[in-house]
């Protein structure tokens, strides 16, 4: 299983973005630059993926 870590920014409907980036860890690959809605608990609304931080392979 591969675990991906990304930096995401909250994006508002008027196109503005939050000032502080957050990290999210998931098992499915996301597209850098993509806009996602409802990424999970703690990531409400629209989130823009700005960078891939890490990609790790874990057995199990």
Secondary structure, DSSP 8 states (H G I E B T S, - for coil): -EEEEEEEEEE-TTS-B-SS-EEEEESS---TT-EEE--BTTB-SEEEEEEEEEEEE---
